[in-house]
Amino acid sequence: MSTREVVITGLGLVSGAGEGVAAHRAALEAGRPPRTDAETFAPWPVHPVAPLSLDGQIPKKADQRQMEPWQRLGVYAAGLALDAAGLKGDAARKGAMHLIVAAGGGERDYAVDGQILTGLRAADDPGAFLNERLQNDLRPTLFLAQLSNLLAGNIAIVHGVTGASRTFMGEESSGVDALRIAQARIAAGQVECMLVGGSYNAERADVLLVHEMGGFLQRPDYAPVFRREGNGGFILGSGAAFLVLESAAHAAARGAAPLARLAAVASDRTRRAPGSVTASLAGLWRQAGLEAPDAVISGATGCAGITGEEAASLATLAPGARVSALGDLTGHTLEVTAPFGAALAALLVAEGAAREVAVTAVGHRRGEGVIRILPAGSSA
């Protein structure tokens, strides 16, 4: 099996830090706290996405209307990535481009859910009431908006990326595996070019409820990820990140200058006994071939226990490296954590700010991932 070099040629980023690579690079360098909305869903803060002019990447209003917010964010970021890679107007190459999306369970219309549950209490015939409401209130378009693979479908419709597509679910691990599978397939010569990424909408009462029930949320105020006291937790952030990945030969043939090399992606899944994160990261570090990264982009959640283990592990695995917590830039974006981290790592390498960057994504329940980013053309 061949092991071709896999390069990153385009990035599309949106979050509370802004739109595009320049805004995110500036925010990373400045180290300023992310935009926080502590009132809308009090006592739980969220990091809202910066305002976007959707027409720039989703020109048809009809397309915008039929998407839920998480889909609009993803389609927008995918368009930015294609633009950055110089592929937006290349219909032939987009027709052959494969797509992998990391996604959650879509978005429910929780206002309708609440109305149905409230009405059930007073219904004389709860079964008949439920059937009627499901038929009349949950229109097919609303139901379809909940499907995870609709993001891939909308990217195909709006941007013309019509090669094979896959959608992975599984919180932080889905983003790791999206990158891992894409990197492996290109390296093995199975495909030449792929669009990989995901999106997340944190500004929803239902997702805050789900994570609060698990005890995963930080409240009531923002604090840096590695300095959250007590049980800690994460602050959800809205955002999207997409990367264009290509074989180095394919990029060279079309005259595209790569930003960085996606050298390796390694994933694991542990039961989260004390010490399991430490052992997992050490094994993944070796598997990814990491040696002496001078920068680390950490997707640490802020949850007690695992965040402390990750911090201690990084101090041992990458002594002297600058460690940046992604949650302090974008908030915690679940499925998008690994793609966002890889994108920021590529920026550091492209600008010469780092020679080797490690990206970590330790899930809030299970699943760990490590990504190695190097300069394009490096022999390591």
C-alpha positions in Angstrom: 0.0 0.0 0.0 1.3 3.4 -0.9 1.7 6.2 1.7 1.2 9.3 -0.3 1.6 12.7 1.4 -1.7 14.2 2.4 -1.8 18.0 2.3 -4.3 20.7 3.5 -5.1 23.2 0.7 -8.2 25.0 2.0 -9.8 26.0 5.3 -13.2 27.3 6.1 -13.8 28.5 9.6 -16.7 30.3 11.4 -17.2 30.6 15.2 -17.6 33.3 17.9 -14.0 34.4 16.9 -15.3 35.5 13.5 -15.3 34.3 9.9 -12.3 33.0 8.0 -8.7 32.1 8.8 -7.4 35.6 9.5 -10.0 36.2 12.3 -9.2 32.9 14.0 -5.4 33.3 13.7 -5.7 36.8 15.3 -7.9 35.5 18.1 -5.5 32.6 18.7 -2.5 34.9 18.9 -4.3 37.5 21.1 -5.5 34.9 23.5 -8.6 36.9 24.3 -11.7 35.3 25.9 -14.3 34.2 23.4 -17.6 36.1 22.9 -20.0 34.8 25.6 -23.8 35.0 25.9 -24.6 34.5 29.6 -28.2 35.7 29.5 -30.2 33.9 26.8 -29.9 30.5 28.5 -28.9 31.6 32.0 -27.4 30.2 34.1 -25.6 28.4 31.3 -23.3 30.5 29.1 -22.8 29.8 25.4 -20.3 31.1 22.9 -22.5 32.4 20.0 -21.3 32.4 16.4 -20.3 35.8 14.9 -22.9 37.3 12.5 -22.6 36.0 9.0 -23.8 37.3 5.6 -25.1 33.9 4.4 -25.6 35.2 0.9 -21.9 35.0 0.3 -21.8 31.2 0.4 -25.5 30.3 0.2 -26.9 32.6 -2.5 -30.4 31.2 -2.7 -32.8 32.3 0.0 -34.8 29.2 -0.5 -31.8 27.1 0.3 -31.2 29.1 3.5 -34.8 28.8 4.6 -34.9 25.0 4.4 -31.8 24.5 6.5 -31.6 24.6 10.2 -28.8 26.8 11.7 -26.3 24.1 12.1 -26.6 23.2 8.4 -26.3 26.8 7.4 -23.1 27.1 9.4 -21.6 24.0 7.8 -22.6 24.9 4.2 -21.1 28.3 4.7 -17.8 27.0 6.1 -17.6 24.4 3.4 -17.9 27.2 0.8 -15.1 29.1 2.5 -12.9 26.1 2.3 -13.6 25.5 -1.4 -12.9 29.2 -2.1 -9.6 29.0 -0.2 -8.5 25.9 -2.0 -9.3 27.5 -5.4 -11.9 24.9 -6.2 -15.1 26.8 -5.9 -15.5 27.3 -9.7 -14.0 23.9 -10.7 -17.1 21.8 -11.4 -15.2 18.8 -12.6 -13.0 18.4 -9.6 -15.9 19.1 -7.2 -17.9 16.4 -9.0 -15.1 13.9 -8.1 -14.5 15.3 -4.6 -15.5 13.0 -1.7 -17.1 14.4 1.4 -17.0 13.3 5.1 -19.1 15.2 7.6 -18.9 14.9 11.4 -22.4 15.7 12.7 -24.7 15.4 15.7 -28.3 14.3 15.7 -29.6 17.4 13.8 -31.9 19.9 15.4 -35.3 19.3 16.8 -38.1 21.8 16.8 -38.2 21.8 20.6 -41.1 24.4 20.6 -43.3 21.9 18.9 -42.0 19.1 21.2 -43.0 21.2 24.2 -46.4 21.9 22.9 -47.1 18.2 22.2 -45.9 17.2 25.7 -47.9 19.9 27.4 -51.1 19.0 25.4 -50.7 15.3 26.3 -51.4 16.1 30.0 -54.9 17.3 29.3 -55.8 15.1 26.3 -58.8 12.8 26.7 -57.3 10.3 24.4 -53.5 10.8 24.6 -52.8 8.3 21.7 -55.1 10.0 19.3 -53.8 13.4 20.3 -50.2 12.4 19.8 -50.9 10.9 16.3 -52.8 14.0 15.2 -50.0 16.3 16.4 -47.3 14.2 14.8 -49.1 14.3 11.5 -49.9 18.0 11.5 -47.2 19.7 13.6 -44.1 17.8 12.5 -44.1 18.5 8.8 -41.8 16.4 6.6 -39.5 19.3 6.1 -39.1 19.8 9.9 -38.5 16.1 10.4 -35.9 16.0 7.6 -34.1 19.0 9.1 -33.2 16.7 12.0 -31.3 14.2 9.9 -27.6 14.2 10.3 -26.8 13.5 6.7 -28.7 16.6 5.5 -25.6 18.7 5.9 -23.7 16.6 3.4 -26.8 16.7 1.1 -26.9 20.5 1.3 -23.2 20.9 0.6 -23.8 18.8 -2.5 -26.7 20.9 -3.6 -25.3 24.3 -2.9 -21.6 23.7 -3.8 -21.7 20.8 -6.2 -19.5 18.5 -4.2 -21.1 15.3 -5.6 -18.6 12.5 -5.0 -19.2 9.9 -2.4 -20.2 11.2 1.0 -20.2 9.8 4.5 -21.6 11.2 7.8 -20.1 10.2 11.1 -21.9 10.6 14.4 -20.4 10.2 17.9 -19.5 13.6 19.4 -15.8 14.4 19.6 -14.8 11.1 18.2 -16.7 11.6 15.0 -14.5 14.5 14.1 -11.4 12.6 14.8 -12.5 9.6 12.7 -13.7 11.9 9.8 -10.1 13.1 9.5 -8.6 9.7 10.1 -10.6 8.0 7.4 -10.0 10.8 4.9 -6.2 10.9 5.6 -6.0 7.1 5.2 -7.9 6.9 2.0 -5.9 9.7 0.3 -2.6 8.2 1.6 -3.6 4.8 0.2 -4.4 6.2 -3.2 -8.1 5.5 -3.0 -9.1 9.1 -3.7 -7.3 12.3 -4.6 -9.3 15.1 -2.9 -11.7 15.3 0.0 -13.7 17.9 1.9 -13.9 17.1 5.6 -15.4 18.9 8.6 -18.6 19.6 10.5 -20.7 22.2 12.2 -22.5 22.7 15.6 -25.2 25.0 16.8 -24.8 25.6 20.6 -27.6 28.2 20.8 -30.4 25.7 21.6 -32.1 25.0 24.9 -32.4 21.3 24.1 -28.7 20.5 23.8 -28.0 22.5 27.0 -30.6 20.4 28.8 -29.0 17.1 27.5 -25.5 18.0 28.6 -26.6 19.5 31.9 -28.4 16.2 32.7 -25.0 14.5 32.3 -23.3 17.1 34.6 -21.0 18.3 31.8 -21.7 22.0 31.7 -19.7 24.9 33.2 -21.8 27.6 34.9 -22.5 30.4 35.6 -19.5 32.3 34.2 -16.8 31.8 31.7 -13.4 30.6 33.0 -10.4 29.4 31.0 -10.6 25.7 30.1 -7.6 24.6 32.2 -8.7 26.8 35.2 -12.2 25.7 35.8 -12.8 24.9 39.4 -14.9 22.2 41.1 -16.4 19.7 38.7 -15.7 22.1 35.8 -17.4 21.4 32.5 -17.6 22.8 29.0 -19.2 25.9 27.5 -20.8 25.0 24.2 -19.8 27.1 21.2 -21.5 27.5 17.8 -19.2 27.1 14.8 -18.1 25.1 11.8 -14.8 24.0 10.3 -14.1 22.4 6.9 -10.7 21.4 5.4 -9.9 20.5 1.8 -7.5 17.5 1.8 -5.5 16.4 -1.2 -2.7 14.1 -2.2 0.4 16.3 -2.7 0.6 15.2 -6.3 -3.0 16.2 -7.0 -2.4 19.7 -5.4 0.8 20.2 -7.4 -0.9 19.2 -10.7 -3.5 21.9 -10.3 -1.0 24.5 -9.0 -2.3 24.7 -5.5 0.1 25.7 -2.7 -0.5 23.5 0.4 -0.8 25.0 3.8 0.4 22.0 5.8 0.7 18.3 5.8 -1.9 16.1 7.7 0.7 13.5 8.7 -1.2 11.2 11.0 -4.5 10.8 12.9 -4.9 8.3 15.7 -8.0 7.4 17.7 -8.8 5.4 20.8 -11.8 4.7 23.1 -11.5 4.1 26.8 -13.8 3.5 29.7 -12.5 6.5 31.6 -11.2 4.9 34.7 -8.7 7.1 36.5 -5.5 7.2 34.5 -7.1 6.0 31.3 -6.7 9.3 29.5 -3.1 9.5 30.4 -2.4 6.0 29.1 -4.5 6.6 26.0 -2.8 9.8 25.0 0.7 8.3 25.5 -0.2 5.5 23.1 -1.8 7.7 20.6 1.2 10.0 20.7 3.4 7.1 19.7 1.0 5.9 17.1 0.8 9.3 15.4 4.6 9.5 15.4 4.8 12.7 17.4 8.2 13.6 18.5 8.7 17.2 19.8 5.8 19.4 18.9 6.4 23.0 19.6 2.7 23.8 19.8 -0.4 21.9 20.9 -4.0 22.7 20.1 -6.1 21.0 22.8 -9.7 20.2 22.6 -10.0 19.7 26.4 -13.5 20.1 27.6 -12.8 21.6 31.1 -14.6 18.7 32.8 -12.9 17.6 36.0 -10.7 14.6 36.0 -10.1 14.1 32.3 -9.0 17.7 31.8 -6.5 17.5 34.6 -5.1 14.2 33.2 -4.7 15.8 29.8 -2.9 18.8 31.2 -0.5 16.6 33.1 0.0 14.3 30.1 0.8 17.3 27.8 3.3 18.6 30.3 5.2 15.3 30.0 4.6 14.5 26.3 5.3 18.0 25.0 7.4 19.9 27.6 7.9 23.5 26.6 5.3 23.4 23.9 2.8 26.2 23.7 -0.6 24.7 24.7 -3.8 26.5 23.4 -7.2 25.4 24.5 -9.7 25.4 21.7 -12.5 26.0 24.1 -10.9 29.4 25.0 -11.2 30.4 21.3 -14.4 28.9 20.0 -16.1 27.2 22.9 -16.6 23.5 22.9 -18.0 22.4 19.5 -18.2 18.6 20.1 -18.1 17.0 16.6 -16.2 20.0 15.2 -13.4 19.9 17.8 -10.9 17.8 15.8 -11.4 19.6 12.5 -11.2 23.0 14.1 -8.0 22.0 15.9 -6.4 20.6 12.8 -7.3 23.8 10.9 -5.7 26.0 13.5 -2.6 23.8 13.6 -2.3 24.1 9.8 -2.4 27.9 10.2 0.5 27.8 12.7 2.6 25.6 10.4 1.7 27.6 7.2 2.9 30.8 8.9 6.1 29.3 10.2 4.9 29.8 13.8 5.5 26.0 14.5 7.3 23.1 12.9 5.2 20.3 14.4 1.8 20.7 16.0 -0.1 18.2 18.0 -3.9 18.3 18.2 -5.7 16.5 21.0 -9.4 15.7 21.2 -10.5 14.0 24.4 -14.2 13.5 24.5 -16.3 14.4 27.4 -17.6 10.8 27.8 -15.4 8.4 25.8 -13.1 8.7 22.8 -9.6 10.2 22.4 -7.8 11.4 19.3 -4.4 12.8 18.4 -3.5 14.6 15.1 -0.1 15.4 13.8 0.4 18.4 11.5 3.7 19.1 9.8 4.9 21.5 7.1 4.1 20.3 3.5 6.9 18.4 1.9 8.5 17.4 5.3 10.1 14.0 5.3 9.2 13.1 8.9 
